[in-house]
């Protein structure tokens, strides 16, 4: 059902795309002339040697051998993983393939995938750290191994920072040892060991401890100017990766780069919208759960973290200022819990005091639902199990005081 919904949207955009001529072309499509330029911008940043993609797409032979798979995931809008939209600008690093780019690839495949004349494209330089060299790099070694088989899962890992003086965190980035098995990671301040409490629970993250998120193809987490997270000597980080088994046991080790700022900064905060103790009836019509909150002060939205499982389909967050019209802060049409990612806003989203935030989460508990692929549909409830469901959206805010540019 997930793929079918995405395919309908893709077919619709191919038929009614705004501003692009996407009719069938008699022009020969070649790899080097038509496909390689698209790959260099939208695929190779992840799909390259030692990249976060599960395989490289840098050469003609590599792409030709994967052409059927590429056709499927691009037509289903699963790749590039840029599923989130916002009226306030980019929420992910990469954008979807345009209608014309999709059509070029389909035509190239239908024309038996000619190579064409190689083009002397300049070498693409990919930085080790997107935000530049970190102020502190922590090597998280001897982490649990990523198991070889099974569904994606999320352990909680602890890292000792080893700080000698208090610091203010403004940004972080992650470099996994085995990047192809990582989907995303949530980073939080761990509870002291003596409290015997986890930040990440089977029924939702403890947002009061959450710092931010990292994801494949996502924008790096960073706070706007004037904001920071206070860290003290003895503090530990809790990191919860979403690991996708690859068929063989992989290393769970990684490096996390931290970027600090001097001085006292305003702390970001989180608000959580959602519901618990709900039930989704087995039916062929969608069920939508809602929740709302009103901002108590002028605020800047930094990031959002959705938490939902197999039955969720659409997630939408609207913002309505006092006396104004609603706008879309965050929207995912085809939620896929196996590709839950990092959603950081490229530009600060400024909202005034009194703005009402409305969350809508839509679920499918029909016989076609992905969560019902092996069972007859029954009532689905809020809970900790894989076949239970969640309804949370955590919104990270910074109080608006003066300039909030990103740097």
SVG drawing of the C-alpha trace seen along z (x, -y; Angstrom):
<svg xmlns="http://www.w3.org/2000/svg" viewBox="-14 -41 54 55">
<polyline fill="none" stroke="black" stroke-width="0.4" points="0.0,0.0 2.8,-2.4 4.5,-1.9 1.1,-2.1 0.3,-5.5 3.7,-6.9 3.4,-5.5 0.0,-7.3 1.6,-10.6 4.5,-10.0 2.3,-9.2 0.2,-12.3 3.3,-14.5 4.5,-13.0 1.2,-13.8 0.6,-17.2 4.1,-18.5 4.3,-22.2 6.5,-23.9 8.3,-20.8 7.8,-19.3 7.7,-15.6 6.2,-14.2 7.9,-11.2 11.1,-12.2 12.6,-10.8 16.0,-11.9 18.5,-9.2 19.3,-9.2 22.8,-8.2 24.4,-7.5 27.2,-10.0 25.0,-12.7 21.7,-12.4 22.0,-10.1 25.4,-10.8 24.7,-14.6 21.7,-13.6 23.6,-11.0 26.4,-13.4 24.0,-15.8 21.3,-13.6 22.7,-10.1 26.5,-10.1 26.7,-12.1 25.4,-8.9 26.0,-6.2 29.8,-6.3 32.7,-4.3 32.6,-4.5 29.3,-6.5 26.2,-5.9 24.4,-4.3 24.5,-0.5 26.3,-0.4 28.1,-2.9 26.5,-4.5 29.6,-6.1 30.2,-4.2 28.2,-3.1 28.5,0.6 27.4,0.0 24.3,-1.9 23.4,0.5 23.5,3.5 21.1,1.8 18.8,0.2 15.7,2.3 16.1,1.5 16.7,-2.2 13.6,-2.3 11.4,-0.9 12.7,-3.1 12.6,-6.3 9.1,-5.7 7.9,-4.9 9.5,-8.2 11.7,-6.3 14.9,-7.6 16.4,-10.1 15.1,-10.0 13.6,-13.5 10.1,-12.7 9.5,-15.7 8.1,-19.0 7.5,-22.4 6.2,-25.8 9.2,-27.2 11.9,-25.7 14.1,-22.6 13.7,-20.0 16.2,-17.5 19.5,-17.9 18.4,-16.5 15.4,-17.1 13.3,-14.6 14.1,-13.8 12.1,-16.1 9.5,-14.9 12.0,-15.4 14.8,-13.6 12.5,-10.6 11.4,-10.5 15.0,-10.7 15.9,-7.6 12.9,-5.7 13.7,-6.5 17.3,-5.5 16.3,-2.1 13.7,-1.6 16.5,-2.5 18.6,0.4 20.8,-1.9 23.4,-3.2 26.7,-4.5 27.3,-7.4 30.5,-9.5 32.3,-9.9 32.3,-13.5 35.3,-14.9 33.3,-15.8 35.4,-17.3 36.1,-15.1 33.6,-15.6 35.2,-16.4 33.2,-15.1 34.3,-16.6 35.0,-14.3 32.8,-16.6 30.1,-18.7 30.4,-21.5 34.2,-21.6 36.6,-20.1 34.8,-19.5 36.1,-21.0 35.9,-17.5 35.8,-14.1 34.7,-11.2 35.5,-7.7 32.8,-5.4 34.5,-2.0 33.5,1.5 29.9,0.7 27.5,3.7 27.6,5.4 24.8,4.7 23.1,8.1 23.0,9.7 19.3,10.4 15.9,9.1 14.0,5.8 15.5,2.4 16.0,1.8 17.3,-0.9 19.6,-0.2 20.6,-2.8 24.3,-3.5 26.2,-5.5 29.3,-7.7 31.4,-9.4 32.2,-13.0 35.3,-13.3 34.9,-17.1 37.2,-18.9 35.3,-22.2 31.6,-23.1 31.0,-23.6 28.1,-24.8 27.1,-22.6 25.8,-24.2 26.1,-21.4 27.1,-17.7 27.7,-15.3 28.2,-11.5 30.5,-9.3 29.6,-5.5 32.3,-2.9 29.7,-0.9 27.6,-3.7 25.4,-1.5 23.5,0.0 22.7,-3.3 19.4,-5.1 19.4,-7.8 20.5,-8.5 18.9,-10.4 21.3,-12.0 20.4,-13.0 21.9,-13.7 22.1,-10.4 20.7,-10.0 23.3,-9.4 24.0,-5.7 22.8,-5.7 19.3,-6.7 19.0,-3.5 16.8,-5.3 16.9,-5.1 16.2,-8.1 14.8,-6.0 11.7,-3.9 9.6,-1.5 6.7,-4.0 8.6,-7.1 11.7,-9.1 12.2,-11.2 12.2,-14.6 13.3,-16.5 16.8,-14.9 16.8,-15.0 19.5,-17.1 18.9,-16.4 19.1,-13.9 21.3,-12.8 20.2,-11.0 21.2,-9.6 20.8,-12.4 19.7,-14.8 20.8,-18.3 23.3,-18.5 21.8,-19.3 22.8,-22.8 21.2,-25.5 20.6,-29.1 22.9,-31.9 22.4,-32.6 21.4,-29.1 23.3,-26.1 23.0,-23.0 25.0,-23.1 27.3,-20.2 29.2,-19.6 32.2,-17.4 31.0,-13.9 28.1,-14.1 27.4,-11.2 25.5,-11.1 22.8,-8.6 22.8,-7.7 20.0,-5.6 20.8,-4.6 18.3,-3.1 20.2,-0.1 19.2,1.9 20.7,5.4 22.5,6.0 22.8,9.8 26.1,9.9 27.3,8.8 28.5,5.2 30.4,2.9 28.3,0.5 31.3,-1.8 31.1,-5.4 32.6,-8.9 30.6,-11.9 32.0,-15.3 30.9,-18.1 31.0,-21.8 31.1,-24.2 30.4,-27.9 31.8,-30.2 29.7,-31.9 26.2,-31.3 23.5,-30.6 19.8,-30.1 18.8,-26.5 16.5,-24.9 13.4,-23.1 11.0,-20.5 7.2,-20.3 5.5,-17.0 2.3,-16.7 0.4,-13.4 -1.8,-10.9 -1.6,-7.7 -4.2,-5.1 -5.8,-5.2 -7.1,-2.4 -7.1,-2.0 -10.1,0.1 -9.6,2.6 -11.2,0.8 -10.7,-0.2 -10.9,-3.9 -8.0,-5.9 -8.0,-7.0 -6.6,-10.4 -5.4,-11.3 -4.9,-15.0 -3.4,-17.1 -2.6,-20.8 -0.6,-23.3 -0.3,-27.0 3.1,-28.7 3.6,-30.8 6.3,-33.0 7.9,-34.0 9.9,-30.9 12.2,-29.5 11.6,-25.9 14.9,-24.0 13.8,-20.4 11.1,-17.8 11.3,-14.2 8.3,-12.0 7.7,-8.6 5.3,-6.2 5.5,-2.6 4.0,-0.4 0.5,-1.7 1.2,-5.4 0.8,-7.0 0.7,-10.8 2.2,-13.2 1.3,-16.9 2.1,-19.8 0.3,-23.1 1.0,-26.5 -1.7,-29.1 -0.7,-32.5 -3.3,-34.7 -5.7,-36.0 -3.7,-34.4 -3.9,-31.5 -2.5,-28.0 0.8,-27.0 2.6,-23.6 5.5,-23.4 6.2,-19.7 4.5,-17.1 5.3,-13.5 2.9,-11.9 4.2,-8.3 5.7,-7.6 8.1,-4.7 9.3,-3.8 12.3,-1.9 13.4,-5.2 12.7,-7.5 15.2,-10.2 16.6,-13.5 14.3,-16.5 16.2,-19.7 15.2,-23.0 17.6,-24.6 16.5,-28.0 15.1,-29.0 11.3,-28.8 10.1,-31.8 6.7,-31.6 5.0,-34.3 3.5,-34.0 0.0,-32.6 0.6,-30.5 -1.4,-27.3 0.4,-24.1 -1.9,-21.3 -0.6,-17.7 -2.4,-15.3 -1.3,-11.7 -3.1,-9.4 -3.1,-5.6 -4.1,-2.7 -5.3,0.5 -6.8,2.2 -5.9,5.5 -3.5,3.7 -1.6,2.0 2.1,2.8 1.7,3.8 -0.9,6.4 1.2,8.1 1.2,11.4 -1.9,11.2 -5.7,10.6 -6.3,7.0 -7.3,6.5 -7.5,3.5 -4.2,1.8 -3.5,-0.1 -0.8,-2.4 1.9,-0.3 5.5,1.0 5.2,3.9 6.3,4.0 2.7,4.4 1.5,1.7 1.5,-1.9 2.8,-5.4 1.6,-8.9 4.3,-11.5 5.8,-14.5 8.6,-16.3 9.2,-19.9 12.5,-21.6 12.1,-25.3 14.4,-28.2 13.0,-31.3 13.3,-34.1 15.6,-36.8 17.3,-38.9 19.0,-37.3 18.8,-33.6 20.9,-33.0 22.6,-29.6 26.4,-29.5"/>
</svg>
